[in-house]
Amino acid sequence: MIRIFIIFWVVLVVSVSVLAGPLSKVEKQILAHIDQAEPDAVNLLEKVVNINSGTMNFNGVKKVGDAFSDEYRKLGFSTTWIDGAPFNRAGHLVASYGNSGVRLLLIGHLDTVFAEDSPLQRYHPVSENKVMGPGITDMKGGDVVLLYALKSLHDTGVLDQFSVRVVLTGDEEKRGRPLDIATSALIDAGIWADIAIGFEDGDGDPKTAVISRRSASGWQLDVTGRPAHSSQIFREGYGVGAIYEAARILNQFRETLAGEPNLTFNPGLIVGGTQSDLNTALARGSAFGKNNVIAKTTRVVGDIRALTPEQLARSQAAMKKIVANNLNETTASIRFLDGYPPMAPSDGNRRLLAIYNQISHDLSMGEVSAVDPRKAGAADISFVAEHVEMAMDGLGLMGSGGHTVDETADMSTLKQQTKRAALLFYRLSQTK
């Protein structure tokens, strides 16, 4: 009951205060500290970008975590490194501050998609406001935005007005397993928090923020048929074989579900024949078969993405029904694999975006609208969105080319995003 009251009070007080328009004296001081600290923020960004932290480079991920841990301790945060051995990854950094006021969970990640043998390894300016680098927007830039927004509140003397838990995961790009252990620190923080804010780069446009994300999970289809000479196919007692049945199932998936808004499901890899093997861990398969033999086995793996838990459950039920309606002399089964849950759109998320949008207008930075969920992939915030009253993501450093060797930051958005975030934290804190 207390928590519900706090959230109501946040919405009431902030929705009134942000409409006032003019910046307060404290807010102007916060912005001045951000201007002053910009060179330090750029130096830290260069430092962490130059540390390779591809997800499976455990030492590199830990080094980036240590760099941020040092910075948070300077602000008076207590920091904990959660060892990733139980979920086969480097680990996570958790930094905590305060024990009163609104509880904010702030989310980033330390790892990137760039392995140690990637051709993109260093921070590299390419023009006045453009810098290339591995993970510079996804999402070391967002981690720096988050840190320096908090630092501006610390330097202004208002950080004590709310409680903060920062979770920087070390496996966002390649999630550890078992999933429940890999995500436990994040989910625990979500249960603790009132509001969750993520610092991914969204769709790379500072005019947008993310208030909904689709799920990202997997499925595996296994089909068996009766092997025999191909001249007997379609006859009673011989049937159509595993490959035809798999084709029937996949096509019916498409015909039944492809028109549903925000739902996608993709068969990414298929093997079939007299004998077949698919190693899902390595995403590689092999098969043996002859064109005059009816296929005995087929395996298909794919992903499924939905906007809400209800849409995901409904779609999975439809897929199971299709799989169960087998053609003659075939059997099939489908299993769904754990992954990222949906971050469903909600009234609370829309209110948080409205507050952020008003701040942007107060700073003369223009309108901020919601990203089309088809343009925003799954992210860490998806694991906690259901536990908080308000959630939003995509507040990090903006740019283009994420997950490629062309990943480039628009450095003009570093200070812009930091100012927006800092004022968001401050205005959310004014609820006493």
C-alpha positions as a Markdown table, in Angstrom:
| # | Residue | x | y | z |
|---|---|---|---|---|
| 1 | Met | 0.0 | 0.0 | 0.0 |
| 2 | Ile | 2.8 | 2.4 | 0.8 |
| 3 | Arg | 4.5 | 1.7 | -2.5 |
| 4 | Ile | 1.2 | 2.4 | -4.4 |
| 5 | Phe | 0.9 | 5.7 | -2.6 |
| 6 | Ile | 4.5 | 6.7 | -3.4 |
| 7 | Ile | 3.9 | 6.0 | -7.1 |
| 8 | Phe | 0.6 | 8.0 | -7.1 |
| 9 | Trp | 2.4 | 10.8 | -5.4 |
| 10 | Val | 5.3 | 10.7 | -8.0 |
| 11 | Val | 2.8 | 10.9 | -10.8 |
| 12 | Leu | 0.8 | 13.7 | -9.1 |
| 13 | Val | 3.6 | 15.9 | -8.0 |
| 14 | Val | 5.8 | 15.5 | -11.0 |
| 15 | Ser | 3.0 | 15.9 | -13.6 |
| 16 | Val | 2.2 | 19.2 | -12.0 |
| 17 | Ser | 5.8 | 20.4 | -11.5 |
| 18 | Val | 7.0 | 19.6 | -15.0 |
| 19 | Leu | 4.3 | 21.7 | -16.6 |
| 20 | Ala | 5.6 | 24.8 | -14.9 |
| 21 | Gly | 8.3 | 25.1 | -17.6 |
| 22 | Pro | 11.0 | 27.4 | -16.2 |
| 23 | Leu | 14.0 | 25.6 | -14.7 |
| 24 | Ser | 14.5 | 25.9 | -11.0 |
| 25 | Lys | 17.7 | 27.2 | -9.5 |
| 26 | Val | 18.8 | 23.6 | -8.5 |
| 27 | Glu | 18.1 | 22.4 | -12.0 |
| 28 | Lys | 20.3 | 25.1 | -13.5 |
| 29 | Gln | 23.1 | 24.1 | -11.1 |
| 30 | Ile | 22.7 | 20.4 | -12.2 |
| 31 | Leu | 23.0 | 21.4 | -15.8 |
| 32 | Ala | 26.1 | 23.6 | -15.1 |
| 33 | His | 27.8 | 20.6 | -13.4 |
| 34 | Ile | 27.1 | 18.5 | -16.5 |
| 35 | Asp | 28.7 | 21.2 | -18.8 |
| 36 | Gln | 31.7 | 21.3 | -16.6 |
| 37 | Ala | 32.2 | 17.6 | -16.4 |
| 38 | Glu | 31.8 | 16.9 | -20.1 |
| 39 | Pro | 35.5 | 16.5 | -20.8 |
| 40 | Asp | 35.8 | 14.0 | -18.0 |
| 41 | Ala | 32.8 | 12.1 | -19.4 |
| 42 | Val | 34.4 | 11.9 | -22.8 |
| 43 | Asn | 37.7 | 10.7 | -21.3 |
| 44 | Leu | 35.9 | 7.9 | -19.4 |
| 45 | Leu | 34.0 | 6.9 | -22.5 |
| 46 | Glu | 37.3 | 6.6 | -24.5 |
| 47 | Lys | 38.9 | 4.6 | -21.6 |
| 48 | Val | 36.1 | 2.0 | -21.4 |
| 49 | Val | 35.6 | 1.7 | -25.1 |
| 50 | Asn | 39.2 | 0.8 | -25.5 |
| 51 | Ile | 38.8 | -2.2 | -23.1 |
| 52 | Asn | 37.6 | -5.1 | -25.2 |
| 53 | Ser | 34.6 | -6.5 | -23.3 |
| 54 | Gly | 33.0 | -8.9 | -25.7 |
| 55 | Thr | 30.6 | -11.0 | -23.7 |
| 56 | Met | 32.9 | -14.1 | -23.5 |
| 57 | Asn | 36.0 | -12.0 | -22.7 |
| 58 | Phe | 35.4 | -12.4 | -19.0 |
| 59 | Asn | 38.5 | -10.5 | -18.0 |
| 60 | Gly | 37.6 | -7.5 | -20.2 |
| 61 | Val | 34.0 | -7.4 | -18.9 |
| 62 | Lys | 35.4 | -7.4 | -15.4 |
| 63 | Lys | 37.9 | -4.6 | -16.2 |
| 64 | Val | 35.1 | -2.4 | -17.5 |
| 65 | Gly | 33.1 | -3.2 | -14.4 |
| 66 | Asp | 36.0 | -2.2 | -12.2 |
| 67 | Ala | 36.3 | 1.1 | -14.0 |
| 68 | Phe | 32.7 | 2.0 | -13.3 |
| 69 | Ser | 32.9 | 0.6 | -9.8 |
| 70 | Asp | 35.7 | 3.1 | -9.0 |
| 71 | Glu | 33.6 | 6.0 | -10.3 |
| 72 | Tyr | 30.5 | 5.0 | -8.3 |
| 73 | Arg | 32.5 | 4.6 | -5.1 |
| 74 | Lys | 33.7 | 8.2 | -5.6 |
| 75 | Leu | 30.1 | 9.3 | -5.4 |
| 76 | Gly | 29.6 | 7.4 | -2.2 |
| 77 | Phe | 27.9 | 4.3 | -3.7 |
| 78 | Ser | 28.5 | 0.9 | -2.3 |
| 79 | Thr | 29.4 | -1.5 | -5.0 |
| 80 | Thr | 29.2 | -5.3 | -5.4 |
| 81 | Trp | 30.6 | -7.5 | -8.1 |
| 82 | Ile | 28.4 | -10.6 | -8.6 |
| 83 | Asp | 30.5 | -13.4 | -9.9 |
| 84 | Gly | 29.2 | -14.9 | -13.1 |
| 85 | Ala | 30.6 | -18.4 | -12.7 |
| 86 | Pro | 27.2 | -19.9 | -11.7 |
| 87 | Phe | 25.7 | -18.7 | -15.0 |
| 88 | Asn | 28.9 | -19.1 | -17.2 |
| 89 | Arg | 29.6 | -15.4 | -17.7 |
| 90 | Ala | 31.9 | -12.7 | -16.2 |
| 91 | Gly | 29.3 | -11.3 | -13.8 |
| 92 | His | 27.4 | -8.1 | -13.0 |
| 93 | Leu | 28.1 | -4.8 | -11.2 |
| 94 | Val | 25.6 | -3.5 | -8.7 |
| 95 | Ala | 26.0 | 0.0 | -7.2 |
| 96 | Ser | 23.6 | 1.2 | -4.4 |
| 97 | Tyr | 23.0 | 4.6 | -2.8 |
| 98 | Gly | 20.4 | 5.9 | -0.3 |
| 99 | Asn | 17.6 | 4.3 | 1.7 |
| 100 | Ser | 14.7 | 6.8 | 1.4 |
| 101 | Gly | 12.5 | 8.5 | -1.1 |
| 102 | Val | 11.5 | 7.1 | -4.5 |
| 103 | Arg | 13.5 | 4.0 | -5.5 |
| 104 | Leu | 15.1 | 4.2 | -9.0 |
| 105 | Leu | 16.6 | 1.2 | -10.7 |
| 106 | Leu | 19.0 | 2.3 | -13.4 |
| 107 | Ile | 20.1 | -0.3 | -16.0 |
| 108 | Gly | 23.1 | -0.6 | -18.3 |
| 109 | His | 25.5 | -3.4 | -19.4 |
| 110 | Leu | 29.2 | -3.8 | -19.6 |
| 111 | Asp | 29.6 | -6.4 | -22.4 |
| 112 | Thr | 29.5 | -5.8 | -26.2 |
| 113 | Val | 29.1 | -8.0 | -29.3 |
| 114 | Phe | 32.8 | -7.4 | -30.3 |
| 115 | Ala | 35.0 | -10.3 | -29.6 |
| 116 | Glu | 38.8 | -10.0 | -29.1 |
| 117 | Asp | 39.4 | -10.8 | -32.8 |
| 118 | Ser | 37.0 | -8.2 | -34.1 |
| 119 | Pro | 38.5 | -5.6 | -36.5 |
| 120 | Leu | 36.9 | -2.8 | -34.5 |
| 121 | Gln | 38.8 | -2.5 | -31.2 |
| 122 | Arg | 39.5 | 1.2 | -30.5 |
| 123 | Tyr | 37.9 | 4.5 | -29.9 |
| 124 | His | 38.3 | 6.4 | -33.2 |
| 125 | Pro | 37.1 | 10.0 | -33.9 |
| 126 | Val | 36.0 | 10.3 | -37.5 |
| 127 | Ser | 34.7 | 13.9 | -37.5 |
| 128 | Glu | 33.9 | 16.7 | -35.1 |
| 129 | Asn | 30.9 | 14.9 | -33.5 |
| 130 | Lys | 31.3 | 11.3 | -34.7 |
| 131 | Val | 33.3 | 8.7 | -33.0 |
| 132 | Met | 33.5 | 5.0 | -33.9 |
| 133 | Gly | 34.2 | 2.3 | -31.3 |
| 134 | Pro | 33.2 | -1.1 | -30.2 |
| 135 | Gly | 30.1 | -0.8 | -28.0 |
| 136 | Ile | 30.3 | 3.0 | -27.9 |
| 137 | Thr | 26.5 | 3.3 | -28.3 |
| 138 | Asp | 25.6 | -0.2 | -27.2 |
| 139 | Met | 26.1 | 0.6 | -24.6 |
| 140 | Lys | 29.2 | 2.1 | -22.9 |
| 141 | Gly | 28.0 | 5.5 | -23.9 |
| 142 | Gly | 24.7 | 4.9 | -22.1 |
| 143 | Asp | 26.7 | 3.8 | -19.0 |
| 144 | Val | 28.6 | 7.1 | -19.1 |
| 145 | Val | 25.4 | 9.1 | -19.5 |
| 146 | Leu | 23.9 | 7.3 | -16.5 |
| 147 | Leu | 27.0 | 7.8 | -14.3 |
| 148 | Tyr | 27.4 | 11.5 | -15.1 |
| 149 | Ala | 23.7 | 12.3 | -14.6 |
| 150 | Leu | 24.0 | 10.9 | -11.1 |
| 151 | Lys | 27.3 | 12.7 | -10.6 |
| 152 | Ser | 25.7 | 16.0 | -11.4 |
| 153 | Leu | 23.1 | 15.4 | -8.7 |
| 154 | His | 25.9 | 14.4 | -6.3 |
| 155 | Asp | 27.9 | 17.6 | -7.1 |
| 156 | Thr | 24.8 | 19.7 | -6.6 |
| 157 | Gly | 24.1 | 18.1 | -3.3 |
| 158 | Val | 20.7 | 16.5 | -4.1 |
| 159 | Leu | 21.6 | 12.9 | -4.6 |
| 160 | Asp | 20.3 | 12.1 | -1.0 |
| 161 | Gln | 16.8 | 12.9 | -2.0 |
| 162 | Phe | 16.0 | 9.4 | -3.5 |
| 163 | Ser | 17.4 | 5.8 | -3.5 |
| 164 | Val | 19.3 | 4.4 | -6.4 |
| 165 | Arg | 20.3 | 0.9 | -7.5 |
| 166 | Val | 22.4 | 0.7 | -10.6 |
| 167 | Val | 22.7 | -2.7 | -12.3 |
| 168 | Leu | 25.3 | -3.1 | -15.1 |
| 169 | Thr | 25.0 | -6.6 | -16.4 |
| 170 | Gly | 27.9 | -8.5 | -18.0 |
| 171 | Asp | 25.9 | -10.7 | -20.3 |
| 172 | Glu | 23.2 | -8.6 | -22.1 |
| 173 | Glu | 24.5 | -9.4 | -25.5 |
| 174 | Lys | 24.8 | -13.2 | -24.8 |
| 175 | Arg | 22.7 | -14.1 | -21.9 |
| 176 | Gly | 24.1 | -16.6 | -19.3 |
| 177 | Arg | 22.4 | -19.8 | -18.4 |
| 178 | Pro | 20.6 | -20.9 | -16.3 |
| 179 | Leu | 18.5 | -17.9 | -17.1 |
| 180 | Asp | 17.0 | -17.6 | -13.6 |
| 181 | Ile | 20.4 | -17.3 | -12.0 |
| 182 | Ala | 21.8 | -15.0 | -14.7 |
| 183 | Thr | 18.9 | -12.5 | -14.2 |
| 184 | Ser | 18.4 | -12.8 | -10.4 |
| 185 | Ala | 20.3 | -9.7 | -9.5 |
| 186 | Leu | 18.3 | -7.7 | -12.1 |
| 187 | Ile | 15.0 | -9.1 | -11.1 |
| 188 | Asp | 15.7 | -8.6 | -7.4 |
| 189 | Ala | 16.4 | -4.9 | -8.1 |
| 190 | Gly | 13.2 | -4.6 | -10.1 |
| 191 | Ile | 11.2 | -6.0 | -7.2 |
| 192 | Trp | 12.9 | -3.5 | -4.9 |
| 193 | Ala | 12.3 | -0.5 | -7.2 |
| 194 | Asp | 9.4 | 1.8 | -7.9 |
| 195 | Ile | 10.7 | 3.0 | -11.3 |
| 196 | Ala | 13.1 | 1.4 | -13.8 |
| 197 | Ile | 15.1 | 3.3 | -16.4 |
| 198 | Gly | 17.4 | 1.8 | -19.0 |
| 199 | Phe | 20.2 | 3.5 | -20.9 |
| 200 | Glu | 20.4 | 1.5 | -24.2 |
| 201 | Asp | 20.4 | 3.6 | -27.4 |
| 202 | Gly | 17.0 | 2.6 | -28.5 |
| 203 | Asp | 16.6 | 3.3 | -32.2 |
| 204 | Gly | 19.5 | 5.7 | -32.2 |
| 205 | Asp | 17.3 | 8.8 | -32.4 |
| 206 | Pro | 17.3 | 11.3 | -29.5 |
| 207 | Lys | 13.7 | 12.2 | -30.5 |
| 208 | Thr | 12.5 | 8.9 | -29.2 |
| 209 | Ala | 12.5 | 6.7 | -26.0 |
| 210 | Val | 11.4 | 3.1 | -25.4 |
| 211 | Ile | 8.2 | 2.4 | -23.4 |
| 212 | Ser | 7.6 | -1.1 | -24.9 |
| 213 | Arg | 9.9 | -3.9 | -26.1 |
| 214 | Arg | 8.9 | -7.2 | -27.6 |
| 215 | Ser | 10.0 | -10.5 | -26.1 |
| 216 | Ala | 12.8 | -12.5 | -27.6 |
| 217 | Ser | 12.7 | -16.3 | -27.0 |
| 218 | Gly | 13.2 | -19.4 | -28.9 |
| 219 | Trp | 11.5 | -22.6 | -30.1 |
| 220 | Gln | 12.5 | -26.0 | -31.4 |
| 221 | Leu | 10.4 | -28.1 | -33.6 |
| 222 | Asp | 11.1 | -31.9 | -34.0 |
| 223 | Val | 9.4 | -34.0 | -36.6 |
| 224 | Thr | 9.6 | -37.7 | -37.4 |
| 225 | Gly | 8.3 | -39.6 | -40.4 |
| 226 | Arg | 8.4 | -43.2 | -41.6 |
| 227 | Pro | 11.6 | -43.9 | -43.6 |
| 228 | Ala | 11.0 | -45.9 | -46.8 |
| 229 | His | 11.7 | -45.8 | -50.5 |
| 230 | Ser | 10.6 | -42.6 | -52.1 |
| 231 | Ser | 8.4 | -44.4 | -54.6 |
| 232 | Gln | 6.0 | -45.2 | -51.7 |
| 233 | Ile | 5.6 | -41.6 | -50.5 |
| 234 | Phe | 2.0 | -40.5 | -50.0 |
| 235 | Arg | 0.7 | -44.1 | -49.9 |
| 236 | Glu | -1.3 | -45.3 | -46.9 |
| 237 | Gly | 1.1 | -46.7 | -44.3 |
| 238 | Tyr | 4.0 | -44.7 | -45.6 |
| 239 | Gly | 2.9 | -41.1 | -45.3 |
| 240 | Val | 4.7 | -37.9 | -46.3 |
| 241 | Gly | 7.9 | -38.0 | -44.3 |
| 242 | Ala | 9.4 | -35.6 | -41.8 |
| 243 | Ile | 10.4 | -32.8 | -44.2 |
| 244 | Tyr | 6.9 | -32.4 | -45.8 |
| 245 | Glu | 5.4 | -32.4 | -42.3 |
| 246 | Ala | 7.8 | -29.8 | -41.1 |
| 247 | Ala | 7.0 | -27.7 | -44.2 |
| 248 | Arg | 3.3 | -28.1 | -43.5 |
| 249 | Ile | 3.8 | -26.9 | -39.9 |
| 250 | Leu | 6.0 | -23.9 | -40.9 |
| 251 | Asn | 3.6 | -22.7 | -43.6 |
| 252 | Gln | 0.6 | -23.0 | -41.3 |
| 253 | Phe | 2.5 | -20.9 | -38.7 |
| 254 | Arg | 2.8 | -18.3 | -41.4 |
| 255 | Glu | -0.8 | -18.5 | -42.6 |
| 256 | Thr | -2.3 | -18.4 | -39.1 |
| 257 | Leu | -0.1 | -15.9 | -37.3 |
| 258 | Ala | 1.8 | -13.7 | -39.7 |
| 259 | Gly | -0.8 | -10.9 | -39.8 |
| 260 | Glu | -0.9 | -10.3 | -36.1 |
| 261 | Pro | 0.6 | -6.8 | -35.2 |
| 262 | Asn | 3.9 | -6.8 | -33.4 |
| 263 | Leu | 4.3 | -10.6 | -33.5 |
| 264 | Thr | 7.1 | -12.2 | -35.4 |
| 265 | Phe | 8.4 | -15.8 | -35.5 |
| 266 | Asn | 11.3 | -16.9 | -37.6 |
| 267 | Pro | 12.6 | -20.4 | -38.5 |
| 268 | Gly | 16.4 | -19.7 | -38.5 |
| 269 | Leu | 17.9 | -23.1 | -39.1 |
| 270 | Ile | 16.5 | -26.4 | -40.4 |
| 271 | Val | 18.1 | -29.8 | -40.9 |
| 272 | Gly | 16.3 | -33.0 | -42.2 |
| 273 | Gly | 16.9 | -36.3 | -43.8 |
| 274 | Thr | 17.4 | -40.0 | -42.9 |
| 275 | Gln | 19.7 | -38.8 | -40.1 |
| 276 | Ser | 20.1 | -35.3 | -38.9 |
| 277 | Asp | 21.8 | -33.5 | -36.1 |
| 278 | Leu | 21.5 | -29.9 | -34.9 |
| 279 | Asn | 23.7 | -28.4 | -32.3 |
| 280 | Thr | 21.7 | -25.5 | -30.9 |
| 281 | Ala | 24.6 | -24.2 | -28.8 |
| 282 | Leu | 26.8 | -23.8 | -31.9 |
| 283 | Ala | 24.0 | -23.0 | -34.3 |
| 284 | Arg | 25.3 | -25.7 | -36.7 |
| 285 | Gly | 23.7 | -28.8 | -38.1 |
| 286 | Ser | 24.4 | -31.7 | -40.4 |
| 287 | Ala | 22.2 | -34.2 | -42.2 |
| 288 | Phe | 22.4 | -37.4 | -44.3 |
| 289 | Gly | 19.8 | -38.4 | -46.7 |
| 290 | Lys | 19.1 | -39.6 | -50.3 |
| 291 | Asn | 16.7 | -38.3 | -52.8 |
| 292 | Asn | 15.1 | -41.7 | -53.1 |
| 293 | Val | 14.4 | -42.1 | -49.3 |
| 294 | Ile | 11.5 | -40.6 | -47.4 |
| 295 | Ala | 13.0 | -38.4 | -44.7 |
| 296 | Lys | 12.9 | -39.8 | -41.1 |
| 297 | Thr | 13.8 | -36.7 | -39.1 |
| 298 | Thr | 13.7 | -32.9 | -39.3 |
| 299 | Arg | 14.6 | -30.3 | -36.7 |
| 300 | Val | 13.9 | -26.6 | -36.9 |
| 301 | Val | 14.9 | -23.8 | -34.5 |
| 302 | Gly | 13.7 | -20.3 | -34.5 |
| 303 | Asp | 12.7 | -17.3 | -32.4 |
| 304 | Ile | 9.4 | -15.6 | -31.5 |
| 305 | Arg | 8.8 | -12.0 | -30.4 |
| 306 | Ala | 5.6 | -10.6 | -28.9 |
| 307 | Leu | 4.6 | -7.3 | -27.4 |
| 308 | Thr | 2.7 | -8.6 | -24.4 |
| 309 | Pro | 2.7 | -11.8 | -22.2 |
| 310 | Glu | -0.9 | -12.4 | -23.4 |
| 311 | Gln | 0.1 | -12.2 | -27.1 |
| 312 | Leu | 3.1 | -14.5 | -26.5 |
| 313 | Ala | 0.9 | -17.2 | -24.7 |
| 314 | Arg | -1.8 | -17.0 | -27.3 |
| 315 | Ser | 0.6 | -17.4 | -30.1 |
| 316 | Gln | 2.5 | -20.3 | -28.5 |
| 317 | Ala | -0.9 | -22.1 | -27.9 |
| 318 | Ala | -1.8 | -21.7 | -31.6 |
| 319 | Met | 1.6 | -23.0 | -32.7 |
| 320 | Lys | 1.2 | -26.1 | -30.4 |
| 321 | Lys | -2.2 | -26.8 | -31.9 |
| 322 | Ile | -0.8 | -26.6 | -35.5 |
| 323 | Val | 2.1 | -29.0 | -34.5 |
| 324 | Ala | -0.3 | -31.5 | -33.0 |
| 325 | Asn | -2.4 | -31.9 | -36.1 |
| 326 | Asn | 0.0 | -34.3 | -37.9 |
| 327 | Leu | -0.1 | -35.7 | -41.4 |
| 328 | Asn | -0.2 | -39.4 | -41.9 |
| 329 | Glu | 2.7 | -41.5 | -40.4 |
| 330 | Thr | 4.3 | -38.4 | -38.8 |
| 331 | Thr | 4.7 | -37.1 | -35.3 |
| 332 | Ala | 5.8 | -33.7 | -34.2 |
| 333 | Ser | 6.6 | -31.8 | -31.0 |
| 334 | Ile | 7.5 | -28.2 | -30.2 |
| 335 | Arg | 9.2 | -26.8 | -27.1 |
| 336 | Phe | 9.6 | -23.1 | -26.3 |
| 337 | Leu | 12.9 | -21.9 | -24.8 |
| 338 | Asp | 13.4 | -19.3 | -22.1 |
| 339 | Gly | 14.4 | -15.8 | -23.2 |
| 340 | Tyr | 13.6 | -12.1 | -22.7 |
| 341 | Pro | 10.0 | -11.5 | -21.6 |
| 342 | Pro | 7.9 | -8.6 | -23.2 |
| 343 | Met | 8.1 | -5.1 | -21.9 |
| 344 | Ala | 4.4 | -4.4 | -22.4 |
| 345 | Pro | 3.2 | -0.8 | -23.0 |
| 346 | Ser | 1.5 | 0.6 | -19.9 |
| 347 | Asp | -0.1 | 3.8 | -18.6 |
| 348 | Gly | 2.7 | 4.1 | -16.1 |
| 349 | Asn | 5.3 | 3.9 | -18.9 |
| 350 | Arg | 3.4 | 6.5 | -20.9 |
| 351 | Arg | 3.4 | 8.8 | -17.9 |
| 352 | Leu | 7.1 | 8.5 | -17.5 |
| 353 | Leu | 7.6 | 9.3 | -21.1 |
| 354 | Ala | 5.4 | 12.4 | -20.7 |
| 355 | Ile | 7.6 | 13.6 | -17.8 |
| 356 | Tyr | 10.7 | 13.0 | -19.9 |
| 357 | Asn | 9.2 | 14.7 | -22.9 |
| 358 | Gln | 8.3 | 17.8 | -20.8 |
| 359 | Ile | 11.9 | 17.9 | -19.6 |
| 360 | Ser | 13.1 | 17.9 | -23.1 |
| 361 | His | 10.9 | 20.8 | -24.0 |
| 362 | Asp | 12.0 | 22.7 | -20.9 |
| 363 | Leu | 15.6 | 22.2 | -22.1 |
| 364 | Ser | 14.6 | 23.4 | -25.7 |
| 365 | Met | 15.6 | 20.0 | -27.0 |
| 366 | Gly | 12.3 | 19.2 | -28.7 |
| 367 | Glu | 9.7 | 16.5 | -28.6 |
| 368 | Val | 10.4 | 12.9 | -27.5 |
| 369 | Ser | 8.0 | 10.2 | -28.6 |
| 370 | Ala | 7.7 | 6.5 | -28.2 |
| 371 | Val | 9.7 | 4.1 | -30.4 |
| 372 | Asp | 7.8 | 1.7 | -32.6 |
| 373 | Pro | 8.4 | -1.6 | -30.7 |
| 374 | Arg | 9.3 | -3.3 | -34.0 |
| 375 | Lys | 12.4 | -1.0 | -34.0 |
| 376 | Ala | 13.5 | -1.8 | -30.5 |
| 377 | Gly | 15.0 | -5.3 | -29.7 |
| 378 | Ala | 14.8 | -7.0 | -26.3 |
| 379 | Ala | 16.9 | -5.6 | -23.5 |
| 380 | Asp | 17.6 | -6.0 | -19.8 |
| 381 | Ile | 14.7 | -3.8 | -18.7 |
| 382 | Ser | 12.3 | -6.4 | -20.1 |
| 383 | Phe | 13.1 | -8.6 | -17.1 |
| 384 | Val | 12.0 | -6.0 | -14.6 |
| 385 | Ala | 9.2 | -4.0 | -16.3 |
| 386 | Glu | 6.4 | -6.1 | -14.9 |
| 387 | His | 7.7 | -5.5 | -11.3 |
| 388 | Val | 7.7 | -1.6 | -11.4 |
| 389 | Glu | 5.0 | 1.0 | -11.9 |
| 390 | Met | 6.8 | 2.9 | -14.6 |
| 391 | Ala | 9.6 | 1.8 | -17.0 |
| 392 | Met | 11.4 | 3.4 | -19.9 |
| 393 | Asp | 14.5 | 2.7 | -21.9 |
| 394 | Gly | 16.6 | 4.2 | -24.7 |
| 395 | Leu | 18.0 | 7.1 | -22.8 |
| 396 | Gly | 21.7 | 6.5 | -23.7 |
| 397 | Leu | 24.2 | 7.9 | -26.2 |
| 398 | Met | 22.8 | 8.0 | -29.7 |
| 399 | Gly | 24.4 | 7.0 | -33.0 |
| 400 | Ser | 24.2 | 4.4 | -35.7 |
| 401 | Gly | 25.7 | 1.1 | -36.9 |
| 402 | Gly | 25.2 | -0.8 | -33.6 |
| 403 | His | 26.5 | -4.4 | -33.6 |
| 404 | Thr | 28.6 | -3.7 | -36.7 |
| 405 | Val | 32.1 | -2.5 | -37.3 |
| 406 | Asp | 30.6 | 0.8 | -38.3 |
| 407 | Glu | 29.2 | 1.5 | -34.8 |
| 408 | Thr | 29.4 | 5.3 | -34.5 |
| 409 | Ala | 28.3 | 7.7 | -31.7 |
| 410 | Asp | 26.9 | 11.1 | -32.3 |
| 411 | Met | 28.8 | 12.8 | -29.5 |
| 412 | Ser | 26.6 | 15.9 | -29.6 |
| 413 | Thr | 24.0 | 13.7 | -27.8 |
| 414 | Leu | 26.3 | 12.9 | -24.9 |
| 415 | Lys | 25.6 | 16.1 | -23.0 |
| 416 | Gln | 22.0 | 16.3 | -24.2 |
| 417 | Gln | 21.1 | 12.8 | -23.0 |
| 418 | Thr | 22.9 | 13.4 | -19.7 |
| 419 | Lys | 21.0 | 16.6 | -19.0 |
| 420 | Arg | 17.7 | 15.0 | -19.8 |
| 421 | Ala | 18.4 | 12.0 | -17.5 |
| 422 | Ala | 19.7 | 14.2 | -14.7 |
| 423 | Leu | 16.6 | 16.3 | -14.6 |
| 424 | Leu | 14.4 | 13.2 | -14.9 |
| 425 | Phe | 16.1 | 11.7 | -11.8 |
| 426 | Tyr | 15.8 | 15.0 | -9.9 |
| 427 | Arg | 12.1 | 15.6 | -10.7 |
| 428 | Leu | 11.2 | 12.1 | -9.8 |
| 429 | Ser | 12.9 | 12.6 | -6.5 |
| 430 | Gln | 10.7 | 15.6 | -5.6 |
| 431 | Thr | 8.0 | 13.5 | -4.0 |
| 432 | Lys | 8.3 | 14.1 | -0.3 |
